[in-house]
Amino acid sequence: MRRDSLLPRLALLGALALLAGCDAFGSFESQCERRLGSTMVRVVTTPVSYTADFSRSIDELTARGAHAAGTIVLGLVETEMRSEARLDLNGIKQSFHDRYCMRPSVEVRLAFEPMRLYIAREHAEGSCAFRATMDHELKHIAVYQDYLEEFAIQVQADLARELGENILYFGSATEADAHIDSVIKQTLTPYLEAVRDEIKARQRRVDSPAEYARLGAMQNWCAQR
């Protein structure tokens, strides 16, 4: 009953300093060692939040979210995985030479957004049936939050390893920008491609036969009240 899509987005910013000459102050490499800060990698998550829509019929939700023939959908959560990266090059260019050194500062934001929760309009808001369905859908939303936190830890570890602590040297800030952009994308892409399958697997565990039996019994009990 899930629908997820992957929409990575990348926003890059850069900053640089200039060194006109290095003879009086040591080599270009020594200047880079002295002046550049440490590589910084930070992966942050946006807490999962959702907007609610209680206006759709059971038939509409079933058409949107049924994963097997004969399935009736009373509630549904739809969302997308989004990623944004902010890059500060924090580099030094040697004037009159095609040399540029840098240690990057990278911040990646991960989020499931927008997220929309649907409950069929046949179950009036606040009713017993509504509460039973809402309780089940909130379990799905909790899966997204838990996965997002695990995902962030993995991405941060991999990015930190790929970027390392060594000073990186390029012919220009443009080359540096392109390199870091490539590292970020190559690190994120396998994760983003795996998100859909991993989320589906985790959500299927929520939609277990035992959970559906419990939910069905609860809906029957609500109908008899």
VENSULHU-V412104 format. One record per helix or strand. SS is the DSSP state (@ for helix, = for strand). FROM is the first residue (numbers start at 1). TO is the last residue. If there is no record, write none. Layout:
SS|FROM|TO + SS|FROM|TO
This chain:
=|2|8 + =|16|19 + @|23|25 + @|28|35 + =|40|45 + =|51|53 + @|58|65 + =|75|88 + =|91|94 + =|99|102 + =|105|119 + @|128|163 + =|168|170 + @|173|206 + @|209|223
